[in-house]
């Protein structure tokens, strides 16, 4: 006589399932949506997505490296793991771009797992989630005047829970027989799915076009825009759409040796000056608020002269004392200013193009996987 098999039904509270699912990577969570309705409901819940993204952001040790092919004027993206020892090679994976992007893209920025890209003319703009393979092409900006697009920025407005894209352009005008350029700015809101024109500080003026690329960072819902060749930092508040200008420290006594970067919640940069003995002194300066609304540059501390800043360019601060620097061609240096140690990482993809000398590595950002999906996102087939 066959034995009767007893089925055991175990009930697991949703709170426990919630915590267990938080431990899984995005690709697994996407697959597990089809397990049952309750799991799909949990994984699709905005609170779960926000918690999962924040947890990944605090634990993630992945960097997104941008490689520029200067001959074809296109960019490739690679993911690398932050090294934990003196290893020269790290796990490096090329990010396959969807064919819908046309193959020729420019990297704008990464925010909460979403990547903003554009065509080389800064005209067609994409928002893309590499983890879920979802994307969106933003609507075109309204045609107002003959604007010359200069740069884009991308960030998150946590107050409105809205992802926004900043477009900065110049309007050519003639004044007294001389060419002038009036700055213009527009902001895209993912919630509204539309563009609005925003005010540029009237104190900001320029008489030439920035042919070299600009650089920007985002801190606390504000985009800080660094324009090549100028001593100004433009800032744009993503929530109230206010804007302003900060000046760099006196360029006659200091010289900048880095892009601006987020240093413990403040805009910062590395500057060099001449010491009493004629030696080069490298220091970190930060933009700090005095508590009364006045913002000024304050010297934080000097860096030990054990890193050759003349051959490298500091690109970002990872926290816990670690900076990332690039030498442009094939090397990424992780420098710990607290321990005064460095880890040199040979970027493998550069070796394949080293003979051609057409590619350089131009930017490194921290990367986080996310389930975030915006209105209008399409699934890649």
Buried (B, 14 or more C-beta within 10 A) or exposed (E): EEEEEEEEEEEEEEEEBBEEBBEBEBEEBBEBBEEEEEBEEBBEBEEBBBBBBBEBBEEBEBBBBBBBBEEEEBBBBBBBBBBEEEEEEBEBEEBEBBEEBEEBBBBBBBBBBBBBBBBBEBEBBBBBBBBBBBBBBBEEBEEEEEBBBBBBBBBBBEEBEBBBBBBBBBBEEEEEEEEBBBBBBBBBBBEEEEBEBBEBBEEBEBEEEBEEBBBBBBBEBBBBBBBEEBEBBBBBBBBEBEBBBBEBBEEEEBEBBBBBBBBEEBBBBBBBBEEEEEEEBBBBBBBBEEEEEEBEBBEBEEBEEEBEBEEBBBBBBBEEEBBBBBBBBBBBBBBBBEEEBBBBBBBBBBEEBEEEEEBBBBBBBBBBBBBBBBEBBEEEE
